[in-house]
Amino acid sequence: MSDDPLSDFKAAQREGWSSFAPIAAFTTPAAAHLVDFAGIASGQVVLDVACGTGVVAVTAARLGARLSGLDLSPALIEEAKNNATLLDADIAFLTGDAEKLPYPDGHFDAVLSQFGHMFAPRPDVVIAEMLRVLKPGGRVAFSTWPPELAIGRIFRLVERYLPIPAGVPSPTAWGETAVIRERLGDRVTELEFKTAEMVVPTLSTRHYLSLMAATAAPIRKVAEQFADRPEQLETFRNEFEAIAATYFNGNQIHQTFQMTRGRKS
Ligand SMILES: C[S@@+](CC[C@H](N)C(=O)[O-])C[C@H]1O[C@@H](n2cnc3c(N)ncnc32)[C@H](O)[C@@H]1O
């Protein structure tokens, strides 16, 4: 038996994100924004936390940084390894938990996470781990979804249908600057924020819903758990599409995200 009280929650996350790979086409441009915002340079030793298919890690490795990447999902780690192999990039990808990083203290020059560490259930534990493995003066940088914008609104809708376990805060709290400041406290200096846009090409809000229900863990879960309650599922779909319609323009869903960077004190 696991000694992690949240092992069932994490097992559900591991399974929920296992079909995420098609969405990596859209997180790929966002990865270039984060790597740039973090100021990654050749020779730096860098970690990509909750790396998925490795879009941030591979982008940083292309600049000459020395990369490690970790994710809960073995299926996505396989994809990440394939992505590195295509470039002959030597990236140490591992299956593992962001709340228990298998690296020594002060090992990395930079620790990054794109739409990743926000899904760890204990914000205090995951950020303590990310800062533990970072050198003093090293860079921490991550991208998250603000609760009041596109994906944040969709996650909050999902939480009305499938409440998250008691004691686990919404992942969207990592998109609020006040919360970030509080969670990082005086462990990080030079805190800065910047927004950028991720676009998802799609023929309609219905197509977008179909993509998200097949690939993104929270929406997948609603689609699966309400499969035998068609009326509620239809209501969810309508609410989802009403939100998506606000961001649908030019055959694209425009999703604004927030980047945060700081230095370990
Ligand atoms: C939205 S995806 C982002 C993936 C990738 N960073 C990207 O930008 O394409 C969220 C990722 O977080 C991972 N994840 C969720 N909880 C995690 C945890 N506790 N430890 C490590 N990875 C986790 C999922 O497996 C998934 O790959």
The ligand as a Gaussian input file, in Angstrom:
#p B3LYP/6-31G(d) Opt

LIG

0 1
 C       -1.947000      19.796000     -19.163000
 S       -0.731000      18.534000     -19.130000
 C        0.744000      19.492000     -19.517000
 C        1.870000      18.672000     -20.097000
 C        3.065000      19.447000     -20.622000
 N        3.742000      20.164000     -19.569000
 C        2.668000      20.376000     -21.726000
 O        2.696000      21.602000     -21.527000
 O        2.335000      19.890000     -22.815000
 C       -0.601000      18.224000     -17.395000
 C        0.463000      17.195000     -17.056000
 O        0.649000      17.148000     -15.643000
 C        0.950000      15.807000     -15.297000
 N        0.744000      15.643000     -13.853000
 C       -0.391000      15.816000     -13.144000
 N       -0.162000      15.613000     -11.835000
 C        1.173000      15.333000     -11.709000
 C        2.018000      15.003000     -10.598000
 N        1.549000      14.938000      -9.344000
 N        3.328000      14.746000     -10.851000
 C        3.813000      14.779000     -12.114000
 N        3.051000      15.051000     -13.205000
 C        1.742000      15.334000     -12.996000
 C        0.023000      15.009000     -16.183000
 O        0.388000      13.664000     -16.293000
 C        0.131000      15.778000     -17.498000
 O        1.160000      15.299000     -18.317000

